[in-house]
Amino acid sequence: MKVRERARKEEWKAVRVFTDRETPREAFWHQYDTLRRELPYVKNVHVLSFFGMGGMGKTRLLEKLEEELKEKLEDPGFVRYDFKGKTERREVLRALKTMLYKKYKFLFPVYELADYTYSKKIGEDRKAPEVQELSKQNPGLDLTFDLLAELTRELVPGIGVAKKIWDYADKGQAALRNKLKPYQLEMDRMDAMTPDELYDFLPVLFAEELSRNLEQRQGPLVIFLDTYECLVNELGGEGEPLQNDLWLRGEDGLIQNTAGVLWVIGGREMLKWKLLDKDWDDVLETHLLEELSYSDCNWFLEKAGISDETLRQELCRKSKGSPEYLDLCLKQYEHMKNSGEEITADDFEETPEKLVARLEHYMKPEQKDLVSLLACLGRWNDSLLVEAAERALLQFSFSTYESIKGLSFVTETGAGEYAVTRLAESVFGKKCPQILKERAAAFGLEKFLPVLESAGPLEPRYEEALRYAFRFTLLLHEARPEGLQQAYTETLQKPLRKLWEAGRFLQAEELLRQLEDWTAVKPEAVLQGVLKTNRSCVLRGKGEFAAALHSASVALECLEGCIPEKHPAMLDARDAYSAALYENEQYERALEWTRETANLRCVVNGETAEETLRTRSNLSACLYSLGRQALQKNHQLEAAPYFDEALKENERVLQILLQEKGSKDPETLRVQGNRVNMLLAAGHTLWEAKKLAEETYLLRKDVLGENHPETVSSMATLANVYMEERNMEAAITLYRRAYMDRVEILGKEHLLTLDSLGRMASALAMVGRMDSALAGWRKVYETYRERLGDRAENTLGAAYRYANLLYESNRAAEAEALLPPVIEKWEKTKGKNHPWVLYAMHLLSRCIAKQEGREEEVLQLRKESLQRHLKTHSPFAESSLNLQKAVCEVLVSLGRGEEAAAELEQLLQSCRAFGEADPAAEGEILWALAEQYEELGRMEEAIARGKELVQYGRTHLPEKHSLTWFAVDRVTEWLHKAGRIEEAQALEEEQYAVLHKLAEHIPVREGDDPFAE
């Protein structure tokens, strides 16, 4: 006879029991009824989240809701998945698929095929028996999977499984082809995808098929997801924990692509979806599970064995509905009962804090020390606790540890990790002997600080080590707060900087908040200033530039008067302030602050110190941006000195870094990456910029990793270079990768993410893919408008570019509606004569010109644009001439062609009288006149002006100038039409003689002037 196995008796705890939670149940049924009313045309996503620390009965709540579904409905639709099992997306989707098939016979043939295809692409061994088992759930694909078992022998990873089946069907398998026909599109998409793309697409396929299945049901489906913290484990999760659920919540995730489902999620922590994506603000409904009702408390205590009704009533009153308090009461009750004491309500303290402290009365010294150590750790696993106990405690017993695990304030957080509740941590932390705190802190810092040296900031162990380092530093300085500022700046600040520079902004903010909360209780001006400086850097990284500037200003206020001007903390604050000014496009003030700080750093740190070089690199960036700003105003002469100084400053810093740190140091690569854009702006050769951009990208990829924010920045810069050399497909590919990586690292609303999307959209427009380009710029514009407001510069710039694409796509009316607010706001912020204001006015005129009967409006707009333009530009500048020709074009459409020709003749005379005019200007006017006379039918004058241009071009312009060549072509054409064949042939022979001399093809005329038609 075998020894019988007895189930372990589970301890009766209030935090594990649920009775009647009225508010959460009401919320559930309200959402359910709302969804039911929307059927069958569901347009909204419905998500409920119940959360609470300490085990507030979330699982039991979900169970209770399931029971009510069964009681109230004849045919309720629901399934429940617990993430305590598996969290990998394919495992989760397979589990849901299996449950849905068993309960409701839902079929997922395309998803099955996609899952199988993915397996083959990555080389997984999916054997025929497994496929046969899967096909039982999808009778429509029996033949498909039979065939797959045979074809598998011929396939290698990466070869199209779906295509193989389709080819086979083409060879006469009519039955198979008929079964597969509805899925042809999906099968083609699968084979075109890389393994990563197909893996990301699996949730969408599952959602599409789930939605199809739900069309056959009468009511909603409820999907309960329990123990959500196992999927998004911020402390112990691998990779980027907050992104672990993107396949569920994201745009290409399961939830947003499924209609007719109420998602109910239970977990310990509040979902951070709203912080990561504002679209969830009006969708995700969250409920914190806190107080139990009186009936809850009374029922629990009675079930726990407290028969005295008066005692129960008093304990219910004192508990205020706290499950944790009830557990503490029950623990004390058991201790008193076992020791034979008389028990009254007065024996139980009024507050949980006092009740926790009262429990010490029943603890042995070794138990008290161990609980105090757990309070110091906060969270732990068995191996960490054993290491800490060996260093911090005089004696340690595994049996004592196991008994402590059973206490009500110790909770299992999943994956072998434990935590004490915040209440117990607070109470036992205060009572923890100072020597024990110092030993625990010394152990923690000795264990985790080396990890920060050896691990990269994107590794999960790095973030875990930094969390513990912060915790133990605070613990160590609890009794000696005066040393915390030095400990932070010397030990924690640099690793924290690495974290936020790697794009982990939310995690960095959370750690900063711990210290900020500490300084709020124990104010220390210098530390507060340092923390505000760091917060400014984090906010800047997140793209919250106005908030970053405010935080840097507060930092300077905190430090001013407390430390000297040359103190390192003050210099860091100055750097943060000038960087925030820069990001808010206050380039002149940023340059002023950065120059002063660079000079101070040279004195304090030395010219070759890392801090000095970083500041001087920022100085070159300010100069570069001022140069670009001048270019935007068409002030080329003003821009050149800025670019020259920026390049010299950059070169100086780069050479020191190469000598001191080498070519693979991250700071060297940052400065080298900045140099690429400067080379392009300063007019250096494209080859030089491309070579440097490719080198920087490859080095960053090797040193920092492919997904590091700075690697992605180098990828985006390289895409810019490819755009300059018109290598469009390469540029689009890199822009797309940069956009997708930035969505994952920074979030889809970050300014750098939107910049990548906008650049990709512009590149797509240049190759004629207008639908994709429009979708991209529309998304950029709408996101800027929602996040930054209608008046923000980014919003206005995106509106202008989106309007331009709408016009190019023959959607002039939509473009016209966007432009007046842009012009009005730019006039206030940039000035009425600013080039971008005039570009927008000219685009508006082109939109209006598409509509008949509005020519006078167009004429007035173009004349106004020309007049404003001439206040800052020569009338003979190319942009001025283009605007003049645009005015003439409208005059012709109004039947005032003679007036247009007269204006051009007057302009020609002025140009000839103006001795220093650009030689090309007179040629442009002659060309405009010739075309104008052709339009009027005055061909003799057109030919005369055309010939005049040919002669002028040969004597005043370069031999291969495009104006001369185009003039020859048009004049010979006009001569042929006029029957003057000999003149035409003579003109052609003269020009071909020049062509033979040059041995070059006729150049194609190009131009990027926004005023050019």
RABEL-V956930 format. One record per residue. N is the residue number from 1. RES is the residue in one small letter. D_CENTER is the distance of its C-alpha to the mean C-alpha in whole Angstrom. Layout:
BEGIN
<<N;RES;D_CENTER> <N;RES;D_CENTER>>
END
This chain:
BEGIN
<<1;m;62> <2;k;59> <3;v;58> <4;r;56> <5;e;52> <6;r;52> <7;a;48> <8;r;47> <9;k;48> <10;e;44> <11;e;45> <12;w;45> <13;k;42> <14;a;41> <15;v;37> <16;r;38> <17;v;40> <18;f;39> <19;t;42> <20;d;41> <21;r;37> <22;e;38> <23;t;35> <24;p;33> <25;r;35> <26;e;35> <27;a;32> <28;f;32> <29;w;34> <30;h;33> <31;q;30> <32;y;32> <33;d;35> <34;t;32> <35;l;31> <36;r;34> <37;r;35> <38;e;32> <39;l;33> <40;p;34> <41;y;31> <42;v;28> <43;k;25> <44;n;24> <45;v;22> <46;h;24> <47;v;22> <48;l;24> <49;s;24> <50;f;26> <51;f;26> <52;g;28> <53;m;29> <54;g;32> <55;g;32> <56;m;33> <57;g;34> <58;k;31> <59;t;33> <60;r;36> <61;l;34> <62;l;33> <63;e;36> <64;k;38> <65;l;36> <66;e;37> <67;e;40> <68;e;40> <69;l;39> <70;k;42> <71;e;44> <72;k;43> <73;l;42> <74;e;45> <75;d;42> <76;p;39> <77;g;36> <78;f;33> <79;v;32> <80;r;31> <81;y;29> <82;d;29> <83;f;26> <84;k;28> <85;g;30> <86;k;27> <87;t;23> <88;e;22> <89;r;21> <90;r;24> <91;e;27> <92;v;25> <93;l;26> <94;r;29> <95;a;30> <96;l;29> <97;k;31> <98;t;34> <99;m;34> <100;l;34> <101;y;36> <102;k;39> <103;k;39> <104;y;38> <105;k;39> <106;f;35> <107;l;35> <108;f;32> <109;p;33> <110;v;30> <111;y;28> <112;e;31> <113;l;31> <114;a;28> <115;d;28> <116;y;31> <117;t;30> <118;y;27> <119;s;29> <120;k;31> <121;k;29> <122;i;28> <123;g;31> <124;e;32> <125;d;35> <126;r;35> <127;k;39> <128;a;41> <129;p;42> <130;e;39> <131;v;38> <132;q;42> <133;e;41> <134;l;37> <135;s;39> <136;k;42> <137;q;39> <138;n;38> <139;p;42> <140;g;41> <141;l;39> <142;d;42> <143;l;44> <144;t;40> <145;f;40> <146;d;43> <147;l;43> <148;l;40> <149;a;42> <150;e;44> <151;l;41> <152;t;39> <153;r;42> <154;e;41> <155;l;38> <156;v;36> <157;p;32> <158;g;30> <159;i;33> <160;g;32> <161;v;34> <162;a;33> <163;k;35> <164;k;38> <165;i;38> <166;w;38> <167;d;41> <168;y;43> <169;a;43> <170;d;44> <171;k;47> <172;g;49> <173;q;47> <174;a;47> <175;a;47> <176;l;43> <177;r;42> <178;n;43> <179;k;41> <180;l;38> <181;k;38> <182;p;36> <183;y;33> <184;q;34> <185;l;30> <186;e;28> <187;m;30> <188;d;30> <189;r;26> <190;m;26> <191;d;28> <192;a;26> <193;m;23> <194;t;22> <195;p;23> <196;d;19> <197;e;18> <198;l;21> <199;y;20> <200;d;17> <201;f;19> <202;l;21> <203;p;20> <204;v;20> <205;l;24> <206;f;25> <207;a;24> <208;e;25> <209;e;29> <210;l;28> <211;s;28> <212;r;31> <213;n;33> <214;l;33> <215;e;34> <216;q;37> <217;r;37> <218;q;39> <219;g;36> <220;p;33> <221;l;31> <222;v;30> <223;i;28> <224;f;28> <225;l;26> <226;d;27> <227;t;26> <228;y;22> <229;e;22> <230;c;23> <231;l;20> <232;v;18> <233;n;20> <234;e;18> <235;l;21> <236;g;22> <237;g;20> <238;e;19> <239;g;16> <240;e;13> <241;p;14> <242;l;12> <243;q;11> <244;n;14> <245;d;15> <246;l;12> <247;w;15> <248;l;16> <249;r;14> <250;g;11> <251;e;12> <252;d;14> <253;g;16> <254;l;19> <255;i;19> <256;q;18> <257;n;20> <258;t;23> <259;a;26> <260;g;28> <261;v;27> <262;l;27> <263;w;25> <264;v;26> <265;i;24> <266;g;26> <267;g;25> <268;r;25> <269;e;22> <270;m;21> <271;l;17> <272;k;14> <273;w;13> <274;k;13> <275;l;11> <276;l;8> <277;d;9> <278;k;12> <279;d;13> <280;w;15> <281;d;17> <282;d;20> <283;v;20> <284;l;20> <285;e;23> <286;t;23> <287;h;27> <288;l;28> <289;l;31> <290;e;33> <291;e;37> <292;l;39> <293;s;42> <294;y;46> <295;s;47> <296;d;44> <297;c;45> <298;n;49> <299;w;48> <300;f;46> <301;l;49> <302;e;52> <303;k;50> <304;a;50> <305;g;54> <306;i;54> <307;s;57> <308;d;58> <309;e;57> <310;t;57> <311;l;55> <312;r;53> <313;q;53> <314;e;52> <315;l;50> <316;c;48> <317;r;48> <318;k;47> <319;s;44> <320;k;42> <321;g;41> <322;s;39> <323;p;39> <324;e;39> <325;y;42> <326;l;44> <327;d;43> <328;l;44> <329;c;47> <330;l;48> <331;k;48> <332;q;50> <333;y;53> <334;e;53> <335;h;54> <336;m;56> <337;k;58> <338;n;58> <339;s;60> <340;g;62> <341;e;61> <342;e;62> <343;i;59> <344;t;58> <345;a;55> <346;d;56> <347;d;55> <348;f;51> <349;e;49> <350;e;48> <351;t;44> <352;p;42> <353;e;42> <354;k;46> <355;l;46> <356;v;44> <357;a;46> <358;r;49> <359;l;48> <360;e;49> <361;h;52> <362;y;52> <363;m;50> <364;k;52> <365;p;51> <366;e;49> <367;q;47> <368;k;46> <369;d;45> <370;l;43> <371;v;41> <372;s;41> <373;l;39> <374;l;37> <375;a;36> <376;c;35> <377;l;33> <378;g;31> <379;r;30> <380;w;31> <381;n;33> <382;d;36> <383;s;36> <384;l;34> <385;l;37> <386;v;40> <387;e;39> <388;a;38> <389;a;42> <390;e;44> <391;r;43> <392;a;43> <393;l;45> <394;l;49> <395;q;49> <396;f;47> <397;s;48> <398;f;46> <399;s;48> <400;t;47> <401;y;43> <402;e;44> <403;s;45> <404;i;43> <405;k;40> <406;g;42> <407;l;42> <408;s;40> <409;f;38> <410;v;36> <411;t;34> <412;e;32> <413;t;29> <414;g;29> <415;a;29> <416;g;32> <417;e;30> <418;y;32> <419;a;31> <420;v;34> <421;t;33> <422;r;32> <423;l;36> <424;a;37> <425;e;35> <426;s;36> <427;v;40> <428;f;40> <429;g;38> <430;k;41> <431;k;44> <432;c;43> <433;p;45> <434;q;44> <435;i;45> <436;l;43> <437;k;40> <438;e;40> <439;r;41> <440;a;38> <441;a;36> <442;a;38> <443;f;37> <444;g;33> <445;l;33> <446;e;35> <447;k;33> <448;f;30> <449;l;30> <450;p;31> <451;v;28> <452;l;25> <453;e;27> <454;s;27> <455;a;24> <456;g;21> <457;p;18> <458;l;16> <459;e;19> <460;p;19> <461;r;23> <462;y;21> <463;e;19> <464;e;22> <465;a;25> <466;l;23> <467;r;23> <468;y;27> <469;a;28> <470;f;26> <471;r;29> <472;f;32> <473;t;32> <474;l;32> <475;l;34> <476;l;36> <477;h;36> <478;e;37> <479;a;41> <480;r;40> <481;p;37> <482;e;39> <483;g;37> <484;l;34> <485;q;32> <486;q;34> <487;a;33> <488;y;29> <489;t;29> <490;e;31> <491;t;29> <492;l;26> <493;q;24> <494;k;24> <495;p;22> <496;l;20> <497;r;19> <498;k;18> <499;l;16> <500;w;14> <501;e;14> <502;a;13> <503;g;10> <504;r;11> <505;f;11> <506;l;12> <507;q;15> <508;a;16> <509;e;16> <510;e;18> <511;l;20> <512;l;21> <513;r;22> <514;q;25> <515;l;26> <516;e;26> <517;d;28> <518;w;30> <519;t;31> <520;a;31> <521;v;34> <522;k;36> <523;p;35> <524;e;35> <525;a;34> <526;v;33> <527;l;31> <528;q;29> <529;g;29> <530;v;27> <531;l;24> <532;k;24> <533;t;23> <534;n;21> <535;r;19> <536;s;19> <537;c;17> <538;v;14> <539;l;14> <540;r;14> <541;g;11> <542;k;9> <543;g;10> <544;e;13> <545;f;16> <546;a;18> <547;a;18> <548;a;18> <549;l;21> <550;h;23> <551;s;22> <552;a;24> <553;s;27> <554;v;27> <555;a;27> <556;l;30> <557;e;32> <558;c;32> <559;l;33> <560;e;36> <561;g;39> <562;c;38> <563;i;38> <564;p;39> <565;e;37> <566;k;37> <567;h;36> <568;p;32> <569;a;31> <570;m;32> <571;l;30> <572;d;27> <573;a;27> <574;r;28> <575;d;25> <576;a;23> <577;y;24> <578;s;25> <579;a;21> <580;a;20> <581;l;23> <582;y;21> <583;e;18> <584;n;20> <585;e;22> <586;q;25> <587;y;26> <588;e;30> <589;r;29> <590;a;27> <591;l;29> <592;e;32> <593;w;30> <594;t;29> <595;r;33> <596;e;34> <597;t;32> <598;a;32> <599;n;36> <600;l;36> <601;r;34> <602;c;37> <603;v;39> <604;v;38> <605;n;36> <606;g;38> <607;e;37> <608;t;35> <609;a;33> <610;e;30> <611;e;29> <612;t;31> <613;l;29> <614;r;26> <615;t;27> <616;r;29> <617;s;26> <618;n;24> <619;l;28> <620;s;27> <621;a;24> <622;c;26> <623;l;28> <624;y;26> <625;s;24> <626;l;28> <627;g;29> <628;r;26> <629;q;27> <630;a;31> <631;l;30> <632;q;28> <633;k;32> <634;n;34> <635;h;35> <636;q;35> <637;l;38> <638;e;36> <639;a;33> <640;a;35> <641;p;36> <642;y;32> <643;f;31> <644;d;34> <645;e;34> <646;a;30> <647;l;31> <648;k;34> <649;e;32> <650;n;29> <651;e;32> <652;r;34> <653;v;31> <654;l;30> <655;q;34> <656;i;34> <657;l;31> <658;l;32> <659;q;36> <660;e;34> <661;k;31> <662;g;32> <663;s;29> <664;k;27> <665;d;26> <666;p;22> <667;e;24> <668;t;26> <669;l;23> <670;r;21> <671;v;24> <672;q;25> <673;g;21> <674;n;22> <675;r;25> <676;v;24> <677;n;23> <678;m;26> <679;l;29> <680;l;27> <681;a;28> <682;a;31> <683;g;33> <684;h;33> <685;t;33> <686;l;30> <687;w;32> <688;e;31> <689;a;28> <690;k;27> <691;k;29> <692;l;27> <693;a;24> <694;e;24> <695;e;26> <696;t;23> <697;y;20> <698;l;23> <699;l;24> <700;r;20> <701;k;20> <702;d;23> <703;v;23> <704;l;19> <705;g;18> <706;e;16> <707;n;13> <708;h;13> <709;p;11> <710;e;14> <711;t;15> <712;v;12> <713;s;13> <714;s;17> <715;m;16> <716;a;15> <717;t;18> <718;l;20> <719;a;19> <720;n;20> <721;v;23> <722;y;24> <723;m;23> <724;e;26> <725;e;28> <726;r;28> <727;n;27> <728;m;25> <729;e;24> <730;a;23> <731;a;20> <732;i;19> <733;t;18> <734;l;17> <735;y;14> <736;r;13> <737;r;13> <738;a;11> <739;y;9> <740;m;8> <741;d;8> <742;r;5> <743;v;3> <744;e;6> <745;i;6> <746;l;3> <747;g;1> <748;k;4> <749;e;6> <750;h;5> <751;l;8> <752;l;8> <753;t;6> <754;l;9> <755;d;11> <756;s;11> <757;l;11> <758;g;14> <759;r;16> <760;m;16> <761;a;17> <762;s;20> <763;a;21> <764;l;21> <765;a;23> <766;m;25> <767;v;26> <768;g;27> <769;r;25> <770;m;24> <771;d;23> <772;s;20> <773;a;20> <774;l;20> <775;a;18> <776;g;15> <777;w;16> <778;r;17> <779;k;14> <780;v;13> <781;y;16> <782;e;15> <783;t;12> <784;y;13> <785;r;17> <786;e;15> <787;r;13> <788;l;15> <789;g;19> <790;d;21> <791;r;22> <792;a;19> <793;e;20> <794;n;17> <795;t;18> <796;l;21> <797;g;20> <798;a;18> <799;a;21> <800;y;23> <801;r;22> <802;y;21> <803;a;25> <804;n;26> <805;l;25> <806;l;26> <807;y;30> <808;e;29> <809;s;29> <810;n;32> <811;r;30> <812;a;32> <813;a;33> <814;e;29> <815;a;28> <816;e;31> <817;a;30> <818;l;26> <819;l;28> <820;p;31> <821;p;28> <822;v;26> <823;i;30> <824;e;31> <825;k;28> <826;w;28> <827;e;32> <828;k;31> <829;t;29> <830;k;30> <831;g;33> <832;k;35> <833;n;36> <834;h;32> <835;p;32> <836;w;29> <837;v;31> <838;l;33> <839;y;31> <840;a;30> <841;m;33> <842;h;34> <843;l;32> <844;l;33> <845;s;37> <846;r;36> <847;c;34> <848;i;37> <849;a;40> <850;k;39> <851;q;41> <852;e;44> <853;g;46> <854;r;44> <855;e;45> <856;e;46> <857;e;43> <858;v;41> <859;l;44> <860;q;44> <861;l;40> <862;r;41> <863;k;44> <864;e;42> <865;s;39> <866;l;42> <867;q;43> <868;r;40> <869;h;39> <870;l;43> <871;k;43> <872;t;40> <873;h;41> <874;s;44> <875;p;46> <876;f;46> <877;a;42> <878;e;41> <879;s;38> <880;s;41> <881;l;43> <882;n;41> <883;l;41> <884;q;44> <885;k;45> <886;a;42> <887;v;45> <888;c;47> <889;e;46> <890;v;46> <891;l;49> <892;v;50> <893;s;49> <894;l;51> <895;g;54> <896;r;54> <897;g;54> <898;e;57> <899;e;55> <900;a;52> <901;a;54> <902;a;56> <903;e;53> <904;l;52> <905;e;56> <906;q;56> <907;l;52> <908;l;54> <909;q;57> <910;s;55> <911;c;53> <912;r;56> <913;a;57> <914;f;54> <915;g;55> <916;e;52> <917;a;50> <918;d;47> <919;p;50> <920;a;47> <921;a;47> <922;e;51> <923;g;50> <924;e;47> <925;i;50> <926;l;52> <927;w;50> <928;a;49> <929;l;53> <930;a;54> <931;e;51> <932;q;52> <933;y;56> <934;e;55> <935;e;53> <936;l;56> <937;g;59> <938;r;60> <939;m;60> <940;e;63> <941;e;61> <942;a;58> <943;i;59> <944;a;61> <945;r;58> <946;g;56> <947;k;59> <948;e;58> <949;l;55> <950;v;56> <951;q;58> <952;y;56> <953;g;53> <954;r;56> <955;t;57> <956;h;54> <957;l;51> <958;p;50> <959;e;52> <960;k;48> <961;h;47> <962;s;46> <963;l;47> <964;t;51> <965;w;50> <966;f;49> <967;a;52> <968;v;54> <969;d;53> <970;r;53> <971;v;56> <972;t;58> <973;e;56> <974;w;58> <975;l;61> <976;h;62> <977;k;61> <978;a;64> <979;g;66> <980;r;66> <981;i;66> <982;e;67> <983;e;65> <984;a;62> <985;q;63> <986;a;64> <987;l;61> <988;e;59> <989;e;61> <990;e;61> <991;q;57> <992;y;57> <993;a;59> <994;v;56> <995;l;54> <996;h;56> <997;k;56> <998;l;53> <999;a;52> <1000;e;49> <1001;h;47> <1002;i;47> <1003;p;43> <1004;v;41> <1005;r;40> <1006;e;37> <1007;g;35> <1008;d;32> <1009;d;33> <1010;p;32> <1011;f;35> <1012;a;36> <1013;e;37>>
END
